[in-house]
C-alpha cells in the first residue's frame, strides 16, 4: 500500500494587518484592536483547529517606526499569547517566533519548555536571527550582529536549547510517597556548556514535555539561513514566487540536510506561504484581490517601507523630484552595508 500524502496547513493571523496588508484593519469584520485582542486570537485558533489545521504561527519583530504595518505597531508577545491559546485549544500546534540574537538561551528555553508543558506537547519555535539594526538599538547595541555571528549564535543556541530540554530523563521524577523519594538524582544532567557564544551551567529546572522538545521551525533564505534550516529545522517556511522557484528551494534544503548534515530529508517539511482570497466565483475573488492590492500597494506605502534595508532611514522626508542629498546617500550606503 502506498503511503498517503498529506497537506499540512498553518494559519498566520496578522490582526490589523502586516506587510502588504496595511489596510486590513479597515475591514468591519476585524476588530480595530485585533492584534492585542485575545478573544479574536482565540476565535482564529479555534476556527483553524476545527478546520484541521496543523498549527497557528505567530510572527514577531521588536522594532517599529511610524510607518510600520498596523499589526507591528501594537501586538502581543508571541509566547505569552500562545500560552493563553494553549488552554483554549486542544490539538492544534502553537508556533511562536523568538530571536536567538537578543534572548538568553536559559530563559528562552525555559519559556518555550513551559509553553510545551502547558499545551501538552504542542509548542513550536520559529528560530530567527534578527538582522534589524533598530532592534539592536533596543537592546543597547549600536549595530546588529553580522551574518556569521548571527547564524553562529543561532546554531549554538538551538543545540544548547535541545540539551537543556534534556536536563531530565523522562522518568527522572519518581514522586514515590511511600519512600519519600521525589527525584532520581542520577537522571538529572548538568550541562556545563562553554561554547563560542554562550556559557550555561544548567540543568534546566523543568521536566521534559510529552513530545520532548518543541518543534523547530526556520525561515532564512540566505546561504547561511538555508544551512541553519537544513541543520536544525523540522519545518521550513518559505515564500516562493512561482512553482519552479519553490521546487528549487525544496530540493536545495533537502539536499543540504542530507549531504551536509546527514539528516533524513523526510524529517523536514517545507511550508510555502500562500494568500487565499475567497469569493463567490473566481471572477469575484479576482476582483476582491485587485481591490485589496490597489489599497495596500500604493506608492506612498512603498516609499515608507523603502527604508527597511537602510536601517529604517526615512526616505519620505526628501523631495522626490530633486537630486538625492549627498549626506543622506552616505548615511544610506553605510546603513545598507551594515545590513548586508
C-alpha positions as CSV (number, residue, x, y, z in Angstrom):
1,X,0.0,0.0,0.0
2,X,1.4,3.4,-1.0
3,X,1.9,6.0,1.7
4,X,-0.8,8.5,1.9
5,X,0.3,12.0,1.1
6,X,-1.0,14.8,3.3
7,X,-1.1,18.5,3.1
8,X,-0.1,20.5,6.2
9,X,-1.8,23.8,6.9
10,X,-0.9,26.6,9.2
11,X,-2.8,29.8,10.0
12,X,-0.8,33.1,10.3
13,X,-3.1,35.7,12.0
14,X,-2.0,39.2,11.2
15,X,-4.5,41.0,13.3
16,X,-4.9,44.6,12.0
17,X,-2.6,44.0,9.0
18,X,1.0,43.1,8.4
19,X,3.4,43.8,5.5
20,X,1.4,44.2,2.2
21,X,-1.9,44.3,4.1
22,X,-1.7,47.7,5.8
23,X,-5.4,48.4,5.3
24,X,-6.7,45.1,6.7
25,X,-7.9,46.9,9.8
26,X,-10.5,48.8,7.7
27,X,-12.5,45.6,7.3
28,X,-15.5,45.9,9.6
29,X,-15.3,42.2,10.4
30,X,-11.9,42.7,12.1
31,X,-11.8,44.4,15.5
32,X,-9.7,47.6,15.5
33,X,-7.7,46.1,18.3
34,X,-7.4,42.6,16.9
35,X,-3.6,42.5,17.3
36,X,-4.0,42.7,21.1
37,X,-7.4,41.1,21.4
38,X,-7.2,37.7,23.0
39,X,-10.8,36.9,22.1
40,X,-10.1,37.5,18.4
41,X,-6.9,35.3,18.5
42,X,-8.8,32.6,20.4
43,X,-11.6,32.6,17.7
44,X,-9.0,32.3,15.0
45,X,-7.2,29.4,16.7
46,X,-10.4,27.5,17.4
47,X,-11.6,28.0,13.9
48,X,-8.3,26.7,12.5
49,X,-8.4,23.7,14.8
50,X,-12.0,22.9,13.7
51,X,-10.7,23.1,10.1
52,X,-8.0,20.5,10.9
53,X,-5.1,23.0,10.5
54,X,-1.8,21.7,11.9
55,X,-0.7,24.9,13.5
56,X,-1.1,28.6,14.4
57,X,2.0,30.6,13.7
58,X,2.7,33.9,15.4
59,X,5.3,36.2,13.7
60,X,7.2,38.8,15.6
61,X,9.6,41.7,15.5
62,X,10.8,44.2,18.1
63,X,11.4,47.5,16.3
64,X,8.9,49.9,14.9
65,X,8.6,53.2,13.2
66,X,5.5,55.4,12.5
67,X,5.4,53.7,9.1
68,X,5.3,50.1,10.4
69,X,2.2,48.0,9.5
70,X,-0.7,48.3,11.9
71,X,-0.1,44.9,13.4
72,X,3.5,45.6,14.1
73,X,2.7,48.8,15.9
74,X,0.8,47.1,18.7
75,X,0.8,43.4,19.2
76,X,1.1,40.7,21.9
77,X,4.4,38.9,22.7
78,X,4.2,35.5,21.0
79,X,4.9,33.1,23.8
80,X,2.5,34.9,26.2
81,X,-0.2,34.9,23.6
82,X,0.4,31.2,22.7
83,X,0.2,30.2,26.4
84,X,-3.3,31.8,26.5
85,X,-4.3,29.9,23.4
86,X,-2.9,26.7,24.7
87,X,-5.7,26.5,27.4
88,X,-8.4,27.4,24.8
89,X,-7.5,24.7,22.3
90,X,-6.7,21.0,22.5
91,X,-5.0,19.7,19.4
92,X,-3.5,22.5,17.2
93,X,0.2,23.3,17.1
94,X,1.3,26.6,18.6
95,X,4.4,28.1,16.9
96,X,6.0,31.3,18.1
97,X,8.8,33.5,16.8
98,X,11.7,34.2,19.1
99,X,15.1,35.5,18.1
100,X,18.5,33.9,19.0
101,X,20.2,37.3,18.7
102,X,18.5,39.1,21.6
103,X,17.5,36.3,24.0
104,X,19.3,34.4,26.7
105,X,19.4,30.6,26.0
106,X,18.4,29.5,29.5
107,X,15.5,32.0,29.8
108,X,14.0,31.4,26.3
109,X,14.5,27.6,26.6
110,X,12.6,27.6,29.9
111,X,9.7,29.8,28.4
112,X,9.4,27.5,25.3
113,X,9.5,24.4,27.5
114,X,6.8,25.9,29.7
115,X,4.6,26.5,26.7
116,X,5.2,22.9,25.6
117,X,4.1,21.6,29.0
118,X,1.1,24.0,29.2
119,X,-0.1,22.9,25.7
120,X,0.7,19.2,26.5
121,X,3.3,18.9,23.7
122,X,2.1,21.3,21.0
123,X,4.7,24.1,21.1
124,X,6.9,25.1,18.2
125,X,9.7,27.6,17.9
126,X,10.3,29.7,14.8
127,X,14.1,30.4,15.1
128,X,15.0,33.8,13.8
129,X,18.4,35.7,13.8
130,X,17.2,39.3,13.7
131,X,19.2,41.5,11.3
132,X,17.3,44.7,12.0
133,X,19.6,47.5,13.2
134,X,16.7,49.1,15.0
135,X,16.2,46.0,17.2
136,X,19.8,46.1,18.2
137,X,19.5,49.6,19.5
138,X,16.5,48.5,21.6
139,X,18.9,46.1,23.3
140,X,21.7,48.6,23.9
141,X,23.8,47.9,20.8
142,X,24.8,50.4,18.1
143,X,24.7,47.8,15.3
144,X,23.2,44.4,14.9
145,X,25.4,41.3,14.6
146,X,27.0,40.4,11.3
147,X,25.8,37.4,9.3
148,X,28.4,34.9,10.6
149,X,27.8,35.9,14.2
150,X,24.0,35.8,13.9
151,X,23.9,32.4,12.4
152,X,26.7,31.0,14.6
153,X,24.8,32.1,17.6
154,X,21.6,30.6,16.2
155,X,23.1,27.2,15.6
156,X,24.7,27.0,19.0
157,X,21.6,28.4,20.6
158,X,19.4,25.6,19.2
159,X,21.8,22.9,20.1
160,X,22.1,24.3,23.6
161,X,18.3,24.6,23.9
162,X,17.9,20.9,23.0
163,X,20.5,19.9,25.6
164,X,18.7,22.0,28.2
165,X,15.3,20.3,27.4
166,X,17.1,17.0,28.0
167,X,18.3,18.1,31.5
168,X,16.0,15.4,32.9
169,X,15.4,11.9,31.6
170,X,11.7,11.1,31.1
171,X,11.4,9.1,34.3
172,X,13.6,11.3,36.5
173,X,10.7,12.3,38.8
174,X,9.9,9.2,40.9
175,X,7.4,11.0,43.2
176,X,7.2,8.0,45.5
177,X,5.2,9.0,48.6
178,X,5.9,5.7,50.2
179,X,9.7,6.1,50.2
180,X,9.7,9.9,50.2
181,X,11.8,9.9,47.0
182,X,10.8,12.7,44.7
183,X,13.7,12.7,42.2
184,X,16.1,10.1,40.8
185,X,19.1,12.4,41.1
186,X,21.1,10.3,38.6
187,X,18.7,11.2,35.9
188,X,19.3,15.0,36.3
189,X,22.1,16.1,34.0
190,X,24.2,19.3,34.3
191,X,25.5,20.8,31.0
192,X,28.5,22.9,31.8
193,X,28.3,24.2,28.3
194,X,31.1,26.5,27.3
195,X,30.8,27.4,23.6
196,X,31.8,30.1,21.2
197,X,28.8,32.4,22.1
198,X,27.3,31.0,25.3
199,X,28.2,29.6,28.7
200,X,25.4,27.8,30.6
201,X,25.9,25.5,33.5
202,X,22.4,24.1,33.7
203,X,20.4,21.9,34.3
204,X,17.1,23.4,33.3
205,X,14.6,23.4,36.1
206,X,11.8,21.9,34.0
207,X,10.8,18.4,33.1
208,X,10.7,17.2,29.5
209,X,7.3,17.7,27.8
210,X,5.3,14.9,26.2
211,X,7.0,15.5,22.9
212,X,10.4,16.0,24.4
213,X,11.3,19.2,22.6
214,X,9.3,22.0,20.9
215,X,9.3,21.6,17.1
216,X,11.9,23.7,15.4
217,X,10.8,26.0,12.5
218,X,13.0,28.3,10.5
219,X,12.6,30.7,7.6
220,X,16.0,32.0,6.5
221,X,16.6,32.3,2.7
222,X,20.3,33.4,2.6
223,X,23.0,30.7,2.2
224,X,23.6,30.7,6.0
225,X,19.9,30.7,6.6
226,X,19.4,27.7,4.4
227,X,22.2,25.9,6.1
228,X,20.7,26.6,9.5
229,X,17.3,25.3,8.4
230,X,18.8,22.2,6.9
231,X,20.8,21.6,10.1
232,X,18.2,22.1,12.8
233,X,14.8,22.8,11.2
234,X,11.8,20.4,11.2
235,X,9.5,22.9,9.5
236,X,10.9,25.4,6.9
237,X,8.8,28.4,6.0
238,X,9.3,29.9,2.5
239,X,7.7,32.3,0.1
240,X,8.3,31.2,-3.4
241,X,7.1,33.5,-6.2
242,X,6.3,30.5,-8.5
243,X,6.3,26.7,-8.6
244,X,9.7,26.3,-10.2
245,X,11.3,28.5,-7.5
246,X,9.5,26.6,-4.8
247,X,10.7,23.3,-6.2
248,X,14.3,24.6,-6.4
249,X,14.1,25.7,-2.7
250,X,12.7,22.4,-1.7
251,X,15.4,20.4,-3.5
252,X,18.2,22.7,-2.1
253,X,17.1,22.4,1.5
254,X,16.5,18.6,1.3
255,X,19.9,18.2,-0.4
256,X,21.7,20.3,2.2
257,X,20.1,18.3,5.0
258,X,21.3,15.0,3.6
259,X,24.6,15.9,2.1
260,X,25.9,18.4,4.7
261,X,24.3,17.3,7.9
262,X,23.5,13.6,7.4
263,X,19.8,14.1,8.2
264,X,16.8,12.1,6.8
265,X,15.2,14.6,4.3
266,X,11.8,13.3,5.3
267,X,12.3,14.8,8.7
268,X,12.0,18.3,7.2
269,X,8.7,19.7,6.0
270,X,8.8,22.7,3.5
271,X,5.9,25.1,4.2
272,X,5.4,27.7,1.4
273,X,3.3,30.7,2.3
274,X,0.0,31.3,0.3
275,X,-2.5,34.0,0.3
276,X,-6.2,32.9,0.0
277,X,-8.8,35.2,-1.4
278,X,-12.4,33.9,-1.0
279,X,-15.2,34.9,-3.4
280,X,-18.4,33.5,-4.7
281,X,-16.7,32.9,-8.1
282,X,-13.2,33.1,-9.5
283,X,-14.1,36.4,-11.0
284,X,-15.4,37.7,-7.7
285,X,-12.2,36.6,-5.9
286,X,-10.0,38.2,-8.5
287,X,-12.0,41.5,-8.1
288,X,-11.5,41.4,-4.4
289,X,-7.8,40.6,-4.8
290,X,-7.4,43.6,-7.2
291,X,-9.2,45.9,-4.8
292,X,-7.0,44.8,-1.9
293,X,-3.8,45.2,-3.9
294,X,-4.8,48.7,-5.0
295,X,-5.5,49.7,-1.4
296,X,-2.3,48.1,0.0
297,X,0.3,48.6,-2.6
298,X,0.4,52.3,-3.1
299,X,3.5,54.4,-3.9
300,X,3.2,56.1,-0.5
301,X,3.3,52.7,1.2
302,X,6.2,51.5,-0.9
303,X,8.2,54.7,0.0
304,X,7.5,54.3,3.7
305,X,8.8,50.7,3.5
306,X,11.8,51.5,1.4
307,X,13.9,52.5,4.4
308,X,13.8,49.0,5.9
309,X,17.0,47.7,4.3
310,X,18.7,51.0,5.2
311,X,18.2,50.9,8.9
312,X,14.7,52.3,8.5
313,X,16.0,55.6,7.2
314,X,13.1,57.9,6.5
315,X,13.0,58.5,2.7
316,X,9.7,60.3,2.8
317,X,11.5,63.4,4.0
318,X,13.1,64.1,0.6
319,X,11.9,66.0,-2.4
320,X,11.4,63.1,-4.9
321,X,12.0,65.4,-7.9
322,X,15.3,66.8,-6.6
323,X,18.8,65.2,-6.6
324,X,19.3,62.9,-3.6
325,X,21.3,64.8,-0.9
326,X,24.9,63.6,-0.7
327,X,25.0,63.5,3.1
328,X,21.9,61.2,3.0
329,X,23.5,59.0,0.4
330,X,26.5,58.4,2.6
331,X,24.2,57.5,5.5
332,X,22.2,55.2,3.3
333,X,25.3,53.4,2.0
334,X,26.7,52.9,5.5
335,X,23.4,51.6,6.7
336,X,23.0,49.3,3.7
337,X,26.4,47.7,4.1
338,X,25.8,47.3,7.8
339,X,22.6,45.4,7.0
340,X,24.4,43.2,4.4
